[in-house]
Amino acid sequence: MVESASTAAAPAGRSDVLTAFDPRTGEQLAQYPVQGTAEVTRAVRTARATQNWWGELSFSERKHLLLDWRRQIARNAGELAELLRSETGKPEADATLEVMLAVENLDWAARNAERTLGRKRLSTGWFTRNQHASVGYLPLGVIGVLGAWNNPVFTPMGSIAYAMAAGNAVVFKPHELSTGVGTWLADSWAAVSPEQPVLQAVTGNSRTATALCKSEVDKIAYAGPEAGGREVIALCAQTLTPVVVENSGKGSMIVHVDAVLDAAAEAAVFGAMANAGQNSSGIQRCYVADSVFDDFLAKVAERAAKLRPGADNRASYGPMINAAQVDVVRRQVRDALAHGGHAVLGGLDSFRDPYVEPIVLAEVPEESIAITGEGIGPVLVVNRVADLADAVTRVNAAGNGIAVTIFTLDIPSAELIAEQLKVGVVTVNSSTAFTGIPALPFGGVGEYGQGHSHGQQGLYEYSRTMSIARRRYRAPVRLSTFDRRPGHLQTAKALFRLRHGRG
């Protein structure tokens, strides 16, 4: 289910041990226990007991502890980034940036939880002016988080930080390819609050993830491939456990006739190739106006040709973190070429496991799996479109991206186009920079995802609504009683006509 053990196999005869490897060298890094139903159940039971304490704290008290945790992570960010590098092969710059963005989300969630979730007074109607109405948001209880392998700090922190800030305890199952990062985060919380395990990590493989889905936590957050997301939804349906699902798959770019092509090409290459193309917020497809297509394609190819994957810090990006993904990318490239697309840069000779050289494909038919599949790899498809309407149609037909980028100088038109796109986030004249805005929520549409990460919506995801209405004084016109007087009903009818029947 959910995960692939292709690069994290147990030693021969040991199904109870998970071995982590450096994807750059194959070197063994560490071993972790494969925890099963009993261990997961125990962790969830501990989380429920701890949540009783955590949920009863004030927003201010939780904020104080969360900011202490933020400080603990920030002071040891170099250690975390180095661990992240060893488990994913990312260059130092990518690993450091991921840690920084994760801490920014923790900081925002801690500082904004009370403003978002604290009790607020609401207005009342004409016939209920004697009532005081308010709404507040309470924690759900225990949240299970299933970590991703492509961004194993930033992505799960988009659930962990917001769930904890809302008053929940968290049981975190890191992906088997980045288990050390998950245990490091749990240990860093324990350094701040050793007696209260509000955040716990359970280690293991797909069996562990399945046990967490079946453990009757109050919500499961998952990020990863679509197939795994469907399995999580099916498993959680057995216990009616709600889910937040962020499926893999990069988004699209639309390049209008008036776009600044150098800036658009720079954003396209970074969005497609950063982190070896393993960012779900990145770019898989570019739809380019016919009149600027050739110039844009040439600029993209020129930029991408300068990139070099490798294991050192001077490399543009690192290896494919999940070894099985190399074959997925290879199949997509082969399918694109078989359907009539052509390689402008790279191609089937770009694969030197575990690295994939930059690949730029053009004029790929829309039915190719290079467009319809989850584009996790350093591959960019550039296709020609007649106009903006054509681009919108193609983006919506592909339907597997969380974000769309539009490059144009016509900002009003871009914002109108944004509302026609069936995605969660639209950026204008920039690509992946939106991930650095903690207040900006993002989530999928339709099958791509359920629920939201980040921002106020991210806090609401891990909260339940509690509305309270209380009578302040006796109503002058009493309708909610069997002892109502005939005159009160006549007065109410007259007021009703006056309020709603005029004009």
Secondary structure by P-SEA (a helix, b strand, c coil): ccccccccccccccccbbbbbcccccccccccccccaaaaaaaaaaaaaaaaaaaaccaaaaaaaaaaaaaaaaaaaaaaaaaaaaaccccaaaaaaaaaaaaaaaaaaaacccccccbbbbbbcccccccccccccccccbbbbbbbcccccccccccaaaaaaabbbbbcccccccaaaaaaaaaaaaaaccccccbbbbbbcaaaaaaaaaccccbbbbbccaaaaaaaaaaaaaccccbbbbbbbbcbbbbccccaaaaaaaaaaaacccccccccccccbbbbcccaaaaaaaaaaaaaaaccccccccccccccccccaaaaaaaaaaaaaaaccccccccccccccccccbbbbcccccccccccccccccbbbbbbbccaaaaaaaaaaaccccbbbbbccaaaaaaaaaaacccccccccccccccccccbbbbbcccccccccccaaaaaaabbbbbbbbbccccccccccccccaaaaaaaaaaaaaccccc
